[in-house]
Amino acid sequence: MSRLNRPIRAAAAALALACLAPAAPASAACSQSDLVGTWQFVFTHHVATPPFWMSCTFEIKPNGAFTADRSSCAGRGGVGRKAFGVIQPAGSQSCTYKGHVVVAGVRFELSHATMSRPKDHLNGVGLIGSDSATTYSATRL
């Protein structure tokens, strides 16, 4: 009976190790040009009472800066506000990005974002202000 368990245990160990592999794209490394275009970002903050969310549309230029007249955010109340910011690669050979967004005088740090393999989606974590954690997700429009 223990002979039968060995292959099962070996397969389970291999599967567990495969799950630990990084989720980086198998294709070519990502670059600043992969961000150029219009993106829909959604920020969530679950610690706030009530929980906070904000939806933003950013037009990202080749240098990573947001086009001021085409970048805005709105929260639950639906009031639109201009957004300013920048997002750039965090490393030369990775598909990770970092940057910041400023909306109504509040700075959102985009501490770490990872791009999907088809280069049309970002998931990330960051800070609101200087110490309040937020998560965000973005989809290329």
Secondary structure, DSSP 8 states (H G I E B T S, - for coil): -HHHHHHHHHHHHHHHHHHTS----SSS---GGGG-EEEEEEEEESSSSS-EEEEEEEEE-TTSBB-GGG-EEE-TT--EEEEEEEEEESSSSSSEEEEEEEETTEEEEEEEEEE-TTSSEEEEEEEETTTEEEEEEEEE-
